[in-house]
Structure formats: structure tokens, C-alpha cells
Amino acid sequence: MSKAKQLTHLKYLFAAATALISILGCEVTDISSITGIIDRKSKEPLAFGRFRSEQLDDESIKKVLIMPFKFTGPEKSASNVTRTFTVEMNKLGMFQVVTPSVKPKELKKAETTLWDMGAIDIDILLAARKKYGVEGFIFGKITEYKPYVPLALGIDVIMVSALTGDTIWSVSGVFDSDQKDVVGKAKEYYKKHFRKDQSLYGWELILISMERYTRFIADTMVSSLIGVDKEK
């Protein structure tokens, strides 16, 4: 199948998924960011896709395991993104977070089928739940990583229930530092988390340092767990 046909096929699949999600009362803010199908020539602001299940409100998910994020690039980059995302999850304080240093073998197959087929083996999850004592698993994938100016970072994250395999939270987006909405969010993030005298560059440092940019993006994405942006 040609690349163009593959993209068209994906668009149809996700259009159907969007319709189903709409019926279920879930939020989808931008289908292109969810599928990762983005016109790289466009510099218009791009929203990111979010889904949050009501299961998160009944406090049945208290402990989660974060799998090291999948990435086809340098392992160090993946480790840095995973670590930063984990830090932001801990800051949120909603869950006790388990972070294995290497991917558990029993979960590698589940991760592969999740990203490749959109399905997950419940038996694997049940066994891993018993082993690690968690109620949820978080899988992440880095879809874009550009550590030079203008910076860009794309991440897909899915949290699944360890009991049912259902998706209870997902967030996905590609963030380019030269987009107006990203710059605006970076300014708000800086005002909230830093003093003016902490850097010679001010908020601009977020857009030229990959470490700070990753922290900013992770904070933005994790914020959707509580239903509202923490910046507001």
C-alpha cells in the first residue's frame, strides 16, 4: 500500500473512531494530532488530542506503571523524555508511580500490539497487575524529536486499566516551538513556574533548551489528567 493510501486509510479509521468517541461523550480536539498526520508546511496552531475516562474520578486507579517510552531514535533521548514525563506525573500527585528501569518482558508484547493494532492482551495485563500491584499501565511513544531550534516534540501516551484493558486516558500531539499557541503556552508556563531573575533568557529559554521544552510539554500533557489545564 502506498504512503498516500495508508494516510487516507488512517484518516477514515480515525474519522470513524471520532464519531464513536463523540457518541460516548468524549473529547477530541484535533484528529490530525491524534493520528500524527500533520501538514509540516503549515505553521497554523495545532491542538492536541485528549481523552479522559470518568473512571479516573472514582479513585480506583491509585498506582500506575509507566513503561519506558518507545522511540526509534537514540535511547538516551527516550530515557530523558520518559523521566521528565514521570516527574510531572509525580508532581500531579494523583497516583503512586512505578518506573521500571527497563521494559518488563511480559509487557513488551502488549506494547507492540497496542501501537501496531490498537489492541492489548488482557491476560498479559492481569499477570503484570499481580506482579507489580498496579491498577493502570501507561504506554508512551515519541513520534517526533527535534532537539535543535526550532524545537519540536511529538508524544502519544495511553493509560489502560490493568483490570479491563480499557483506555482510561490518552493524550497525543506534536508541538513545534515556532507555533503561536505553543509560544503563548510557554510564556504562561514560565510565569507560573519561574522567577524573572532565574534566567538571562527569560521565557525564551524554554524554546531553545530541549530539556526545559520537554518539561513544559510534559506538564501540558499531564495536566489533561485533571480535566483542565494547570496553566489556567
Phi, psi and omega per residue, in radians:
M1 nan 2.321 -3.133
S2 -1.210 2.809 -3.137
K3 -1.050 -0.718 -3.126
A4 -1.096 -0.748 3.135
K5 -1.170 -0.636 3.105
Q6 -1.079 -0.766 -3.136
L7 -1.137 -0.724 3.111
T8 -1.093 -0.738 3.122
H9 -1.075 -0.751 3.118
L10 -1.096 -0.705 -3.139
K11 -1.085 -0.733 3.096
Y12 -1.105 -0.753 -3.135
L13 -1.077 -0.791 -3.091
F14 -1.343 -0.432 3.018
A15 -1.113 -0.738 3.108
A16 -1.143 -0.706 3.123
A17 -1.122 -0.686 3.124
T18 -1.090 -0.723 3.123
A19 -1.086 -0.736 3.129
L20 -1.133 -0.771 3.125
I21 -1.065 -0.679 3.125
S22 -1.072 -0.721 3.140
I23 -1.106 -0.647 -3.114
L24 -1.382 -0.093 3.088
G25 1.466 0.425 -3.133
C26 -1.650 2.891 -3.084
E27 -1.802 2.252 2.981
V28 -2.286 2.091 -3.029
T29 -1.709 -0.383 -3.136
D30 -2.862 1.915 -3.032
I31 -1.181 -0.527 -3.127
S32 -1.163 -0.582 3.136
S33 -1.297 -0.516 3.122
I34 -1.229 -0.765 -3.095
T35 -1.411 -0.297 -3.079
G36 1.406 0.140 3.130
I37 -1.590 1.749 -3.008
I38 -2.278 2.410 3.068
D39 -1.347 1.802 -3.053
R40 -1.210 -0.224 3.110
K41 -1.391 -0.386 -3.092
S42 -1.419 2.434 3.084
K43 -1.978 0.287 3.096
E44 -1.248 2.620 3.134
P45 -1.010 2.399 3.123
L46 -2.086 2.189 3.078
A47 -1.339 2.942 3.058
F48 -2.030 2.630 -3.069
G49 -1.423 2.426 -3.132
R50 -2.429 2.478 2.984
F51 -2.409 2.337 -3.130
R52 -2.409 2.062 -3.125
S53 -1.408 2.626 3.086
E54 -1.176 -0.235 3.089
Q55 -1.039 -0.436 3.140
L56 -1.241 -0.288 -3.102
D57 -1.530 -0.302 -3.091
D58 -1.584 0.077 3.049
E59 1.068 0.417 3.091
S60 -1.390 -0.343 3.099
I61 -1.705 1.824 -3.084
K62 -1.984 -0.434 -3.095
K63 -2.386 2.259 -3.102
V64 -2.265 2.674 3.077
L65 -1.927 2.241 3.088
I66 -1.759 2.057 3.076
M67 -1.309 2.476 3.005
P68 -0.918 2.297 -3.041
F69 -1.125 2.486 3.124
K70 -1.383 2.380 3.135
F71 -2.773 2.404 -3.139
T72 -1.499 -0.136 3.140
G73 -1.602 -2.758 -3.105
P74 -0.990 2.366 -3.132
E75 -1.088 -0.597 -3.138
K76 -1.084 -0.693 3.126
S77 -1.119 -0.754 3.109
A78 -1.095 -0.717 3.137
S79 -1.109 -0.710 3.139
N80 -1.127 -0.752 3.135
V81 -1.159 -0.776 3.125
T82 -1.057 -0.791 -3.127
R83 -1.100 -0.756 3.139
T84 -1.135 -0.741 3.115
F85 -1.084 -0.700 3.126
T86 -1.124 -0.717 3.106
V87 -1.037 -0.780 -3.136
E88 -1.173 -0.606 3.070
M89 -1.107 -0.738 3.121
N90 -1.150 -0.665 3.112
K91 -1.067 -0.639 -3.117
L92 -1.096 -0.642 3.055
G93 1.333 0.259 3.134
M94 -1.408 -0.511 -3.056
F95 -2.371 2.769 2.869
Q96 -1.473 2.256 -3.001
V97 -1.904 2.222 3.064
V98 -1.791 2.266 -3.083
T99 -2.273 1.627 3.092
P100 -1.155 2.494 -3.116
S101 -1.233 -0.500 3.064
V102 -2.253 2.779 -3.121
K103 -1.175 2.180 3.057
P104 -1.027 2.296 -3.076
K105 -0.994 -0.686 -3.072
E106 -1.185 -0.314 -3.121
L107 -1.741 -0.156 -3.137
K108 -1.102 -0.731 3.130
K109 -1.139 -0.713 3.124
A110 -1.083 -0.714 3.124
E111 -1.106 -0.752 -3.119
T112 -1.087 -0.845 -3.127
T113 -1.189 -0.538 3.118
L114 -1.107 -0.860 -3.097
W115 -1.343 -0.601 -3.075
D116 -1.471 -0.596 -3.014
M117 -2.133 -0.161 -3.121
G118 1.272 0.335 -3.135
A119 -2.288 2.840 -3.117
I120 -2.531 2.504 -3.099
D121 -1.419 1.944 -3.083
I122 -1.109 -0.548 3.139
D123 -1.111 -0.655 3.103
I124 -1.138 -0.741 -3.137
L125 -1.128 -0.739 -3.127
L126 -1.097 -0.715 3.123
A127 -1.159 -0.735 3.136
A128 -1.203 -0.609 3.099
R129 -1.050 -0.776 -3.141
K130 -1.136 -0.683 -3.104
K131 -1.220 -0.735 -3.031
Y132 -1.793 -0.159 3.104
G133 1.150 0.709 -3.112
V134 -2.068 2.810 3.100
E135 -1.821 -0.180 -3.115
G136 -2.610 2.709 3.090
F137 -2.187 2.390 3.112
I138 -1.972 2.165 3.102
F139 -1.975 2.376 3.136
G140 -2.291 2.636 3.127
K141 -2.443 2.264 3.097
I142 -1.554 2.058 -3.076
T143 -1.723 -0.330 3.087
E144 -2.695 2.412 -3.130
Y145 -2.569 1.868 -3.100
K146 -2.233 1.686 -3.020
P147 -1.476 0.230 3.096
Y148 -2.134 2.668 -3.042
V149 -1.169 2.332 -0.068
P150 -1.316 2.290 -3.094
L151 -1.154 2.661 3.062
A152 -2.597 2.452 3.127
L153 -2.529 2.207 3.076
G154 -2.098 2.299 -3.114
I155 -2.429 2.394 2.951
D156 -1.991 2.288 -3.138
V157 -2.318 2.359 3.087
I158 -2.320 2.290 2.998
M159 -1.886 2.223 3.134
V160 -2.057 2.612 3.091
S161 -1.228 2.347 3.116
A162 -1.291 -0.237 -3.115
L163 -1.646 -0.675 -3.027
T164 -2.029 -0.361 -3.059
G165 1.435 0.011 3.131
D166 -1.218 2.551 3.021
T167 -1.308 2.166 3.141
I168 -1.948 -0.213 3.039
W169 -2.820 2.401 3.031
S170 -2.600 2.575 3.114
V171 -2.606 2.454 -3.040
S172 -2.662 2.431 3.096
G173 -3.085 2.793 3.006
V174 -2.075 2.135 -3.031
F175 -2.005 2.010 3.077
D176 -1.756 2.310 -3.054
S177 -1.243 -0.146 3.104
D178 -1.719 0.158 3.066
Q179 -1.501 2.455 -3.062
K180 -1.059 -0.733 -3.102
D181 -1.212 -0.566 3.102
V182 -1.193 -0.750 3.103
V183 -1.062 -0.755 3.133
G184 -1.089 -0.745 3.111
K185 -1.143 -0.639 3.135
A186 -1.113 -0.690 3.109
K187 -1.111 -0.770 3.127
E188 -1.125 -0.723 3.135
Y189 -1.078 -0.749 -3.132
Y190 -1.116 -0.770 -3.139
K191 -1.055 -0.613 -3.087
K192 -1.385 -0.598 -2.975
H193 -1.912 -0.195 -3.076
F194 -2.317 2.671 2.999
R195 -1.531 2.713 -3.090
K196 -1.109 -0.481 -3.088
D197 -1.603 0.152 -3.095
Q198 -1.392 -0.305 -3.103
S199 -2.617 2.527 3.077
L200 -1.198 -0.418 -3.071
Y201 -1.589 -0.359 -3.067
G202 1.211 -2.566 -3.090
W203 -1.108 -0.404 -3.126
E204 -1.065 -0.434 -3.131
L205 -1.065 -0.537 3.128
I206 -1.078 -0.569 -3.059
L207 -1.587 0.014 3.104
I208 -2.175 -0.144 3.095
S209 -1.924 2.050 -3.106
M210 -1.112 -0.589 3.121
E211 -1.095 -0.836 -3.141
R212 -1.250 -0.605 3.125
Y213 -1.136 -0.725 3.107
T214 -1.105 -0.702 3.114
R215 -1.102 -0.728 3.121
F216 -1.107 -0.796 -3.134
I217 -1.171 -0.733 3.124
A218 -1.075 -0.735 3.104
D219 -1.067 -0.767 -3.135
T220 -1.087 -0.753 -3.094
M221 -1.271 -0.750 -3.130
V222 -1.119 -0.516 3.141
S223 -0.995 -0.500 -3.104
S224 -1.199 -0.194 3.088
L225 -1.152 -0.537 -3.113
I226 -1.673 0.115 3.007
G227 1.586 -0.295 3.121
V228 -2.428 2.731 3.084
D229 -1.225 2.352 3.140
K230 -1.170 -0.354 -3.127
E231 -1.234 -0.386 -3.062
K232 -1.395 nan nan
